[in-house]
Amino acid sequence: AQQPGTPLSDQEYRQFFRSLRAARHASTACLLRALYGCQNPLVQRLDEYENHGVIPEGPICSELPGTPFFPDFCTFSFHRCTRNRYFIKV
């Protein structure tokens, strides 16, 4: 079992994003984030699932070239959405 707050493994990410693989599904999740923010219960559940049950506190390191650090997971996820880089991990 993974430690709470750690990112999913590559295999877990494939499973997590399987339902979001189509860009329209991922963009729908991003639209929810943009409309309702990170405090929305559905958005929080997705964020918790993506991080083994705990939304990590900042700062967040990412695999995004040129933008390696974010103050928190919400900012990282929003940036990932606005750049249409849905499947980049922390």
N, C-alpha and C positions, 0 to 999 in steps of 0.2 A: 504494500500500500504506500502511496506517495504521501509526503508531508503536506498538511493543509497549507494552502497559499503558494505552493509550487506550481509552475506551469505544467500542462499536460505533456506527456511524451509524444514523440512523432506518431506512434500508433494511435494513441488516444486522440490526438488532433485529427487524424484522418477520420476516426469514428465521430468525433464531435462535429466536424464540418461536413460529414457525409450528407446530412439533410440540407446544409447550406451551400453545397458545392456549386449549384447553379448560381450565377452571379445575382440573379433576381432574388433568391432567397437570402443571400448575404446582404444585399442592399436593403431588403425589407427590415432585417435586424438593425441595420445602420439607421434606417429611417426612424424606427422606434427610438433609438438612442438619441437622434437629433430632435425628435418631437418631444420626448418625455424626459430625457436626461438620465443620468446614471442612478438617480434615486428611484426610478420606476422599478417596481418589484420584478417584472419580467426581465428587464435589462439586468438587474442585479442577479437574478437566477442564472442567466446566461454567463455573466462574468464569474460567478461563483463556480459554475460547472467547469468553465474553462480553466480554473485555477484550483481544482481539487477542493472545492467547498469554501474557500476563503478568498475574498478579493484582496490582493496584495496592496499594502500601503506603499507610497512612493519613497524614493524615486524608483522608476521603472527603467530597466535597461532593455533595449530591443534589438532585433536583427535588421532594423531599417537603416540602410546606408545613409550617412549624413545626418541622421537624427537618432542618436543612440540612447538618449535619456529623456524621460518624461517625468513630471512631478508626481503623477499618480496613474493608476490603471485606467481611469476614466479618460484622461487626456490622451493616453496612448491609444485606446480603443477608438476614440473620436478621430484622432489623426489617421489611424489605419482606415477608417471608413471614408474620410474625406479624400484620401489618396487612392481609394479603390484597391487597397492592398489588404484585402479581407483576411488572408490566411497567414500573415506575418506573426511570428511568435515573439514573446518576451524572453 
